[in-house]
Amino acid sequence: MISRRADPSLPSREDSALRTDAGSEGRPYGAPLPRWRDARRRLSQAAIANAVLELAAVQPASTLSVAVVAARAEINRATFYAHAVSVIGFLQALMALRLRERVLADETNSAPPSLRTLVTSVVAHIERYRAVYQTALADPAAKASLADGVSLELRDKLLESRLTIEPDEAVVLSATVNQAIFLELESEQPLSVDVVITRLASAAHTVDQLL
């Protein structure tokens, strides 16, 4: 049984509440709501995140019931629904948050931003949670949810960066990175940044200037 003690690697920041609603902000499962100020809610959120990550590493999140997750997190169903409307929605929002945090951390510790830096951050994130992403490949709903989350976060980051990228090109680049990564995930080999960059070079003519 997973402990309710907040894991430092899980979302414990006040602004990382993950209750999601379908259709919000154009995303399949929405975006985080305003931060929780109640310590018990943050603790519950961390327990849910622990449970979802552990369970989703062996079973597609789209097939997990709220009852199973609640039992693993040692909470009741009402507490789960205070944070999310579905298991797959919670996982998508959690993975988006983790990817965003990884990109921001890498930007802070690196030279000026480049497309390669962003791709490297995405690849590192996917490798960190490889079991969750690989398990999702077995179910179309779970795969689509996590793939959409990665693609949307990368697209937004490309548009927010100091790189000169048009919106339509950001869509192409993010979708190509996403496709390349999920194809690579089907093998047992570690993800390769160079393979992703090669695919990008064939999809967008401005890639060389952005690397």
PLY file of the C-alpha trace (Angstrom):
ply
format ascii 1.0
element vertex 211
property float x
property float y
property float z
element edge 210
property int vertex1
property int vertex2
end_header
0.00 0.00 0.00
1.39 3.38 -0.98
2.16 5.82 1.80
0.17 9.02 2.08
3.33 10.89 2.98
4.10 13.33 0.17
6.94 12.10 -2.06
9.30 15.06 -2.73
9.38 14.05 -6.41
5.61 14.38 -6.69
3.61 17.59 -7.00
3.64 19.22 -3.60
3.87 22.83 -4.74
0.84 24.95 -3.89
0.20 25.72 -7.54
0.16 22.13 -8.76
-3.41 21.06 -8.01
-4.53 18.73 -10.76
-8.31 18.64 -10.87
-9.14 18.67 -14.58
-12.26 19.28 -16.61
-12.98 18.07 -20.14
-12.79 20.74 -22.78
-11.04 23.35 -20.62
-8.62 25.64 -22.49
-8.89 23.50 -25.64
-7.15 20.57 -23.99
-8.67 17.08 -23.82
-8.67 17.03 -20.04
-8.12 20.65 -19.09
-5.45 22.36 -17.02
-4.61 22.68 -13.31
-7.01 24.68 -11.17
-5.77 27.44 -8.81
-3.41 26.23 -6.12
-4.59 24.40 -3.04
-3.92 26.23 0.22
-5.01 23.37 2.45
-2.08 21.13 3.47
-4.36 18.09 3.65
-5.42 18.62 0.05
-1.80 18.85 -1.06
-1.10 15.64 0.83
-4.05 13.91 -0.83
-2.91 15.14 -4.21
0.56 13.71 -3.69
-0.94 10.38 -2.57
-3.10 10.25 -5.71
-0.09 11.06 -7.88
1.94 8.27 -6.25
-0.89 5.79 -6.75
-1.63 6.78 -10.36
2.04 6.66 -11.39
2.56 3.26 -9.80
-0.60 1.75 -11.26
-0.20 3.35 -14.70
3.25 1.80 -15.00
1.64 -1.66 -15.21
-1.86 -0.91 -16.57
-3.06 1.78 -19.01
-4.51 4.67 -17.03
-7.62 4.73 -19.21
-8.54 1.31 -17.81
-7.95 2.18 -14.15
-11.00 2.80 -11.99
-11.27 5.60 -9.46
-12.00 2.98 -6.80
-8.70 1.18 -7.45
-6.68 4.41 -7.39
-8.46 5.65 -4.25
-7.77 2.37 -2.46
-4.07 2.50 -3.41
-3.81 6.11 -2.30
-5.68 5.36 0.95
-8.33 7.99 0.28
-12.03 7.83 -0.53
-13.63 8.43 -3.93
-14.95 11.84 -2.91
-11.41 12.98 -2.14
-10.25 11.79 -5.56
-13.02 13.73 -7.28
-11.98 16.86 -5.39
-8.78 16.70 -7.44
-9.77 15.18 -10.79
-12.69 14.06 -12.88
-10.95 10.94 -14.19
-7.81 8.87 -13.70
-6.55 9.47 -17.24
-7.27 13.19 -16.90
-5.25 13.36 -13.70
-2.35 11.49 -15.30
-2.32 13.72 -18.37
-2.25 16.86 -16.23
0.43 15.37 -13.97
2.67 14.41 -16.92
2.19 17.86 -18.45
3.23 19.46 -15.16
6.30 17.22 -14.86
7.32 17.95 -18.45
6.90 21.69 -17.89
9.02 21.52 -14.74
11.72 19.51 -16.54
11.91 22.00 -19.42
12.07 24.97 -17.05
14.80 23.32 -14.96
16.88 22.52 -18.05
16.45 26.06 -19.37
17.71 27.47 -16.09
20.83 25.31 -16.17
21.67 25.59 -19.86
22.87 27.97 -22.53
20.38 30.02 -24.58
17.35 27.94 -25.61
17.44 25.88 -28.78
15.22 23.26 -30.37
17.73 20.59 -29.39
17.56 21.70 -25.75
13.77 21.39 -25.78
13.86 17.98 -27.48
16.47 16.79 -24.99
14.22 17.85 -22.10
11.23 16.04 -23.58
13.24 12.87 -24.18
14.60 12.97 -20.62
11.07 13.36 -19.26
9.76 10.41 -21.30
12.69 8.24 -20.18
12.05 9.19 -16.54
8.47 7.91 -16.85
9.12 5.35 -19.57
7.12 2.59 -17.88
4.01 4.79 -17.77
4.33 5.88 -21.40
5.15 2.40 -22.68
2.23 0.87 -20.82
-0.05 3.47 -22.40
0.90 2.18 -25.86
-1.28 -0.87 -25.23
-4.45 1.21 -25.12
-5.44 3.79 -27.78
-7.20 6.09 -25.28
-4.27 6.17 -22.86
-1.74 6.62 -25.67
-3.73 9.45 -27.27
-4.15 11.24 -23.96
-0.47 11.19 -23.01
0.69 11.89 -26.57
-1.64 14.88 -26.81
-0.35 16.17 -23.49
3.29 15.99 -24.63
2.52 17.58 -27.98
0.52 20.47 -26.49
3.14 21.24 -23.86
5.94 21.23 -26.42
3.94 23.41 -28.82
3.22 25.94 -26.08
6.85 25.95 -24.99
8.05 26.52 -28.54
5.73 29.51 -28.87
6.79 30.89 -25.47
10.50 30.53 -26.21
12.77 33.13 -27.76
13.06 30.97 -30.86
11.55 32.47 -34.00
8.77 29.99 -34.72
5.42 30.60 -36.36
2.34 28.97 -34.75
1.73 26.57 -37.64
5.38 25.49 -37.58
5.23 24.94 -33.81
2.32 22.57 -34.43
4.33 20.63 -37.04
7.46 20.47 -34.89
5.66 19.37 -31.72
3.64 16.74 -33.58
6.78 15.39 -35.29
8.69 15.16 -32.00
5.73 13.41 -30.45
5.40 10.90 -33.28
9.13 10.15 -33.32
9.25 9.59 -29.56
6.24 7.29 -29.45
7.59 5.25 -32.36
10.88 4.85 -30.52
9.05 3.84 -27.35
7.82 0.71 -29.09
11.38 -0.63 -29.00
13.40 -1.54 -25.94
16.20 0.85 -26.88
16.79 4.12 -25.01
15.27 7.13 -26.71
17.66 9.00 -28.97
17.65 12.78 -29.30
19.51 12.46 -32.62
16.80 10.21 -34.08
14.14 12.74 -33.14
16.17 15.63 -34.61
16.65 13.68 -37.85
12.90 13.22 -38.16
12.41 16.91 -37.47
14.87 17.88 -40.20
12.74 16.07 -42.77
9.52 17.69 -41.53
10.43 21.37 -41.25
12.87 23.39 -43.33
13.83 25.76 -40.49
15.10 23.07 -38.13
18.80 23.70 -38.85
18.46 27.35 -37.84
16.73 26.42 -34.57
19.18 23.79 -33.31
0 1
1 2
2 3
3 4
4 5
5 6
6 7
7 8
8 9
9 10
10 11
11 12
12 13
13 14
14 15
15 16
16 17
17 18
18 19
19 20
20 21
21 22
22 23
23 24
24 25
25 26
26 27
27 28
28 29
29 30
30 31
31 32
32 33
33 34
34 35
35 36
36 37
37 38
38 39
39 40
40 41
41 42
42 43
43 44
44 45
45 46
46 47
47 48
48 49
49 50
50 51
51 52
52 53
53 54
54 55
55 56
56 57
57 58
58 59
59 60
60 61
61 62
62 63
63 64
64 65
65 66
66 67
67 68
68 69
69 70
70 71
71 72
72 73
73 74
74 75
75 76
76 77
77 78
78 79
79 80
80 81
81 82
82 83
83 84
84 85
85 86
86 87
87 88
88 89
89 90
90 91
91 92
92 93
93 94
94 95
95 96
96 97
97 98
98 99
99 100
100 101
101 102
102 103
103 104
104 105
105 106
106 107
107 108
108 109
109 110
110 111
111 112
112 113
113 114
114 115
115 116
116 117
117 118
118 119
119 120
120 121
121 122
122 123
123 124
124 125
125 126
126 127
127 128
128 129
129 130
130 131
131 132
132 133
133 134
134 135
135 136
136 137
137 138
138 139
139 140
140 141
141 142
142 143
143 144
144 145
145 146
146 147
147 148
148 149
149 150
150 151
151 152
152 153
153 154
154 155
155 156
156 157
157 158
158 159
159 160
160 161
161 162
162 163
163 164
164 165
165 166
166 167
167 168
168 169
169 170
170 171
171 172
172 173
173 174
174 175
175 176
176 177
177 178
178 179
179 180
180 181
181 182
182 183
183 184
184 185
185 186
186 187
187 188
188 189
189 190
190 191
191 192
192 193
193 194
194 195
195 196
196 197
197 198
198 199
199 200
200 201
201 202
202 203
203 204
204 205
205 206
206 207
207 208
208 209
209 210
